[in-house]
Amino acid sequence: MDTKITWFGHSTLGLEFSNFKIIVDPYFTGNPATSMTAEQVNPDFILITHGHADHIGDVVSIARRTGALVISNFEIVTWLEKQGVQKTHGQHIGGGYQHPFGYLKLTHALHGSMLPDGSNGGNPVGFLLSTTGGEKFYIPGDTGLFGDMKLIGQEGIDLAFIPIGDNFTMGPDDAYKAVEMLNPRHVIPIHYNTWGLIAQDAEKWSERVRGLGAYVHVLNPGESLTL
């Protein structure tokens, strides 16, 4: 099965497979890393890792316009319903659900999750997605390094999206250790170079990681990859 992956910049991702379109953390408005707008995406599903403004981003406007189902933790989907989002599905860490596009399990993440208006966004999460085509994707969200990544890696990860920016998430050294523990076939670095505070040399990092045997794909914002 061919899967089209698009990195829109920062942590905003697009996944397309089996006629499903998924957007993760749709941050377009005010995002200096992308020239695209929220009106240019038409997802069937939206995944939100946590409540920070640079991740929850344009979810309300996109969901209202497209009717996409928004999936996140219970606190965030409850907040989104109050913003007028009509189709939501709440889960929590360790819990999985068989969605039309595959089995989606929420994983632990080490971060915060306060919503833009100061509301409680619950616990930040990552996503372990087992697609209907048998592929396994790990989207850790904003996180620091944690030992249970080794357990997640035992699932047999085909593709992992790894934050490398430092300051708010793992930096290059911890991100390298994360790849060691996860042992994915493919890696795409994310959450870097949006601002000077998280500037990183992704090509230099990718050369180190390739030594672990992973295929590393450094994408430009808006660039796509088909696996």
C-alpha positions as CSV (number, residue, x, y, z in Angstrom):
1,M,0.0,0.0,0.0
2,D,1.3,3.4,-1.0
3,T,1.2,6.1,1.8
4,K,1.8,9.7,1.0
5,I,3.3,11.7,3.8
6,T,3.6,15.4,3.8
7,W,5.5,17.6,6.2
8,F,3.9,21.0,6.2
9,G,6.5,22.4,8.6
10,H,6.8,22.4,12.4
11,S,4.8,19.3,13.6
12,T,2.0,19.5,11.0
13,L,1.7,16.3,9.0
14,G,-0.5,14.9,6.3
15,L,-1.1,11.2,5.8
16,E,-2.9,9.8,2.8
17,F,-3.6,6.1,2.3
18,S,-6.6,3.9,1.4
19,N,-8.6,7.0,0.3
20,F,-8.3,8.5,3.8
21,K,-6.8,11.9,4.4
22,I,-5.4,12.6,7.9
23,I,-3.9,15.8,9.3
24,V,-1.9,15.9,12.5
25,D,-1.6,19.1,14.6
26,P,-2.8,21.5,11.8
27,Y,-0.8,24.7,12.5
28,F,-1.0,26.9,9.4
29,T,-2.1,30.4,10.5
30,G,0.9,32.2,12.0
31,N,3.3,29.3,11.2
32,P,6.5,30.9,9.8
33,A,7.6,27.5,8.5
34,T,4.8,27.1,5.9
35,S,3.3,29.1,3.0
36,M,0.1,27.0,3.0
37,T,-3.2,28.0,4.5
38,A,-5.7,26.0,6.5
39,E,-8.2,26.4,3.6
40,Q,-6.0,24.3,1.3
41,V,-6.3,21.1,3.3
42,N,-9.4,18.8,3.3
43,P,-8.9,16.0,5.8
44,D,-11.3,13.3,6.7
45,F,-9.7,13.0,10.2
46,I,-7.6,15.3,12.4
47,L,-5.3,14.1,15.2
48,I,-4.3,16.5,18.0
49,T,-1.4,15.5,20.2
50,H,-1.8,18.3,22.8
51,G,-3.4,21.7,23.5
52,H,-0.6,24.2,22.7
53,A,-1.4,26.8,20.1
54,D,1.2,25.6,17.7
55,H,-0.4,22.2,17.6
56,I,-4.1,22.7,18.0
57,G,-3.7,25.6,15.5
58,D,-6.4,25.7,12.9
59,V,-8.3,22.6,14.0
60,V,-11.6,24.4,14.7
61,S,-11.8,26.2,11.4
62,I,-10.8,23.1,9.4
63,A,-13.1,20.8,11.3
64,R,-16.1,23.1,10.9
65,R,-15.4,23.5,7.2
66,T,-14.7,19.9,6.3
67,G,-16.7,18.0,8.9
68,A,-13.5,16.0,9.7
69,L,-13.6,13.8,12.8
70,V,-11.2,15.2,15.4
71,I,-9.4,12.6,17.6
72,S,-7.5,13.6,20.7
73,N,-7.6,13.1,24.5
74,F,-10.9,13.5,26.3
75,E,-10.1,17.0,27.7
76,I,-9.2,18.4,24.3
77,V,-12.2,17.0,22.4
78,T,-14.5,18.3,25.2
79,W,-13.0,21.8,24.7
80,L,-13.3,21.6,21.0
81,E,-17.0,20.7,21.2
82,K,-17.5,23.9,23.1
83,Q,-15.8,25.7,20.2
84,G,-18.4,24.3,17.8
85,V,-16.6,21.2,16.5
86,Q,-19.3,18.6,16.0
87,K,-17.5,15.4,15.2
88,T,-15.0,14.3,17.9
89,H,-13.6,11.1,19.4
90,G,-11.9,11.2,22.8
91,Q,-9.4,8.6,23.9
92,H,-6.7,8.4,26.5
93,I,-3.2,7.1,27.1
94,G,-2.9,3.3,26.7
95,G,-6.3,3.1,25.0
96,G,-6.8,2.2,21.4
97,Y,-9.8,2.3,19.0
98,Q,-10.4,0.8,15.6
99,H,-11.1,3.8,13.3
100,P,-11.9,3.4,9.6
101,F,-8.2,4.1,8.7
102,G,-6.7,1.8,11.3
103,Y,-6.2,1.0,15.0
104,L,-5.1,4.2,16.8
105,K,-3.5,3.9,20.3
106,L,-2.6,6.9,22.4
107,T,0.9,6.8,24.0
108,H,2.7,8.6,26.7
109,A,4.4,11.9,26.0
110,L,6.5,14.1,28.3
111,H,5.3,17.7,27.7
112,G,2.5,20.1,28.6
113,S,-1.0,20.6,27.1
114,M,-2.5,23.9,28.2
115,L,-5.1,25.1,25.7
116,P,-4.8,28.6,24.1
117,D,-7.4,30.1,26.5
118,G,-5.6,28.6,29.6
119,S,-8.0,25.7,29.9
120,N,-6.8,22.3,31.0
121,G,-5.7,20.2,28.0
122,G,-5.3,17.0,29.9
123,N,-2.2,14.9,29.3
124,P,-0.1,15.3,26.1
125,V,-0.1,12.2,23.9
126,G,1.6,10.5,21.0
127,F,-0.1,8.2,18.5
128,L,0.8,4.7,17.5
129,L,-1.1,4.0,14.3
130,S,-1.6,0.5,12.8
131,T,-3.0,1.2,9.4
132,T,-5.6,-0.9,7.5
133,G,-2.7,-1.8,5.2
134,G,-0.6,-3.3,8.0
135,E,1.9,-0.4,8.4
136,K,2.8,1.0,11.8
137,F,3.5,4.7,12.3
138,Y,4.6,6.4,15.5
139,I,3.8,10.1,16.0
140,P,5.3,10.9,19.4
141,G,4.0,14.5,19.6
142,D,6.1,17.0,21.5
143,T,8.1,15.0,24.0
144,G,11.3,14.4,25.9
145,L,13.0,11.1,25.8
146,F,11.5,8.3,27.8
147,G,12.5,4.7,28.3
148,D,9.2,3.2,27.2
149,M,10.1,4.1,23.7
150,K,11.9,0.8,23.7
151,L,8.6,-0.9,24.4
152,I,6.9,1.0,21.6
153,G,9.7,0.0,19.3
154,Q,8.9,-3.7,20.0
155,E,5.7,-3.1,18.0
156,G,7.8,-3.0,14.8
157,I,7.7,0.6,13.6
158,D,7.7,1.3,9.9
159,L,7.9,5.1,10.2
160,A,8.6,7.4,13.2
161,F,8.3,11.1,13.2
162,I,11.0,12.4,15.6
163,P,11.1,16.0,17.1
164,I,14.7,17.2,17.1
165,G,14.4,20.9,17.9
166,D,15.4,20.9,21.6
167,N,14.3,23.5,24.2
168,F,10.6,22.3,24.1
169,T,11.3,18.7,22.9
170,M,14.1,16.3,22.5
171,G,17.2,17.7,21.0
172,P,19.5,15.9,18.5
173,D,21.2,13.7,21.0
174,D,18.1,12.5,22.8
175,A,16.3,12.2,19.4
176,Y,19.2,9.9,18.3
177,K,18.7,7.8,21.4
178,A,14.9,7.7,20.7
179,V,15.7,6.2,17.2
180,E,18.0,3.6,18.9
181,M,15.1,2.5,21.1
182,L,12.4,2.6,18.5
183,N,14.4,1.0,15.8
184,P,12.1,2.2,13.0
185,R,12.6,1.4,9.3
186,H,12.0,5.0,8.3
187,V,12.5,8.3,10.2
188,I,11.3,11.9,9.4
189,P,12.6,14.7,11.7
190,I,10.0,17.3,12.7
191,H,9.6,20.2,15.1
192,Y,12.7,22.2,14.2
193,N,13.7,25.4,12.4
194,T,10.3,27.0,12.9
195,W,12.0,29.7,15.0
196,G,15.6,30.4,15.9
197,L,15.1,28.9,19.3
198,I,14.7,25.4,17.8
199,A,17.1,25.7,14.9
200,Q,18.8,22.5,14.0
201,D,20.9,21.0,11.2
202,A,18.6,18.1,10.2
203,E,21.0,16.8,7.5
204,K,23.8,16.5,10.0
205,W,21.5,14.7,12.4
206,S,20.2,12.4,9.7
207,E,23.7,11.3,8.9
208,R,24.2,10.1,12.5
209,V,20.9,8.3,12.5
210,R,21.5,6.5,9.2
211,G,24.4,4.8,11.0
212,L,21.7,3.0,13.1
213,G,20.3,1.4,9.9
214,A,17.2,3.6,9.5
215,Y,16.2,5.3,6.3
216,V,16.0,9.0,7.2
217,H,14.0,11.4,5.0
218,V,14.7,15.2,5.6
219,L,11.8,17.0,4.0
220,N,11.3,20.7,3.2
221,P,8.1,22.3,4.5
222,G,5.3,21.3,2.0
223,E,7.3,18.4,0.6
224,S,5.8,14.9,0.3
225,L,7.2,11.4,0.4
226,T,5.5,8.2,-0.8
227,L,6.3,4.9,1.0
